[in-house]
Amino acid sequence: MLYPDFVFNLDDDLNREIYVNIYRNHFEQILVILMDNAVKYSTDRHEIHLSISESMSYVQIAIQDFGEGMSQEDQQKIFSRFYRVDKARSRNKGGNGLGLSIAKELLEGYKGDITVESVLGHGSVFRIQLPILKDYVPDEEL
């Protein structure tokens, strides 16, 4: 609804319900940060891919855009507080360089992680992972 000219694709590769230990508002905040950045840094192709899968004892979520991308040097610094890839362009797009550092801090607090893969001029893929709760039984099943 906020971005009617964008197409959002969801690939759900899970074959069962999976539970992770994270406060719902924190999870939502992380996803909003990543999805907002994906839209903000998209160029001509207004398409965002979101995928969710299970790997070993983690759930993995990937958010891919087809926008500006970033250099290897920027990828190493992007999770630092107040770091912005291109100061002039970022100023026009808003923000203060805190979103990705907040997402990283939140994920680490839940024993999760965030990484990025990017190609300059072709887009980025941000991957988050959180440990799966092995012995969790939802309240309605008790």
C-alpha positions in Angstrom: 0.0 0.0 0.0 2.9 2.4 0.7 4.6 1.5 -2.6 1.9 0.7 -5.2 4.4 0.8 -8.1 6.6 -1.9 -6.6 6.1 -5.7 -6.9 6.9 -7.7 -3.8 7.5 -11.4 -4.3 7.5 -13.9 -1.4 9.1 -17.3 -1.8 8.3 -19.5 1.2 10.4 -22.6 1.2 9.3 -23.8 4.7 7.4 -27.1 4.9 6.3 -26.7 8.5 5.7 -24.0 11.1 8.9 -22.7 12.6 9.3 -20.7 15.8 12.1 -18.4 16.8 12.7 -16.4 20.0 12.3 -12.7 19.1 9.9 -10.0 20.3 7.3 -9.4 17.5 7.9 -5.7 17.4 11.7 -6.2 17.0 11.1 -8.6 14.2 8.8 -6.2 12.5 11.3 -3.4 12.9 14.1 -5.4 11.3 11.9 -6.3 8.3 10.7 -2.7 7.9 14.3 -1.4 7.9 15.4 -3.9 5.3 12.3 -3.6 3.1 12.4 0.2 3.3 16.1 0.2 2.3 15.3 -2.1 -0.6 12.7 0.2 -2.0 14.7 3.3 -1.3 17.8 2.1 -3.2 16.0 0.6 -6.1 16.5 2.2 -9.5 14.5 1.2 -12.6 13.4 -2.2 -11.6 10.7 -1.8 -8.9 10.8 -5.4 -7.7 11.7 -6.7 -4.3 12.2 -10.5 -3.5 11.7 -11.8 0.0 12.4 -15.5 0.7 12.3 -17.6 3.8 13.9 -21.0 4.3 15.3 -23.3 6.9 18.9 -24.3 7.2 20.3 -26.6 9.9 19.0 -25.0 13.1 18.3 -21.5 11.7 15.5 -19.8 9.8 16.9 -17.6 7.0 15.2 -14.6 5.4 16.6 -12.9 2.4 15.6 -9.6 1.0 16.8 -8.8 -2.5 16.6 -5.6 -4.5 17.7 -4.8 -8.0 19.0 -1.3 -7.4 22.2 0.6 -6.9 24.2 -2.1 -5.1 27.4 -1.2 -3.3 31.1 -1.8 -3.3 33.0 -4.4 -1.3 34.4 -1.6 0.9 30.9 -0.3 1.6 29.6 -3.8 2.4 32.2 -4.1 5.2 31.0 -0.8 6.8 27.3 -0.7 6.1 26.3 -2.0 9.6 28.3 0.7 11.4 26.3 3.4 13.1 25.8 6.6 11.0 27.6 5.0 8.0 26.0 5.9 4.6 27.2 4.6 1.3 27.0 7.8 -0.7 26.5 10.8 1.5 25.1 13.1 -1.2 22.6 10.6 -2.6 21.7 9.3 0.9 20.8 12.8 2.1 18.2 13.0 -0.7 16.7 9.6 0.3 16.4 10.5 4.0 17.5 8.5 7.0 20.4 9.0 9.3 22.5 5.8 8.8 21.2 4.0 11.9 18.8 1.5 10.4 21.1 -1.3 9.5 23.1 -0.9 12.8 19.9 -1.2 14.7 18.9 -4.3 12.8 22.3 -5.9 13.5 22.1 -5.1 17.2 18.6 -6.4 17.5 19.5 -9.7 15.7 22.6 -10.2 17.7 20.6 -9.8 20.9 18.5 -12.8 19.8 21.6 -14.8 18.8 20.9 -14.1 15.1 23.0 -12.5 12.4 22.7 -10.3 9.3 24.9 -10.3 6.2 24.9 -8.6 2.8 25.9 -9.6 -0.7 25.9 -6.8 -3.3 27.1 -6.0 -6.8 27.5 -2.3 -7.7 24.9 -1.3 -10.2 22.9 -4.6 -9.9 21.4 -4.7 -6.4 21.9 -6.2 -3.0 20.7 -9.2 -1.0 20.4 -8.9 2.8 20.2 -12.1 4.7 19.1 -12.5 8.3 19.1 -15.6 10.3 17.7 -16.6 13.7 18.0 -19.8 15.7 15.0 -22.1 15.6 13.3 -23.0 18.9 13.6 -26.8 18.9 11.2 -27.8 21.8 8.6 -25.0 21.5 5.0 -26.0 21.8 2.4 -23.2 21.0 0.0 -22.4 23.8 -3.0 -23.6 21.8 -1.5 -27.1 21.7 -1.0 -27.4 25.4 
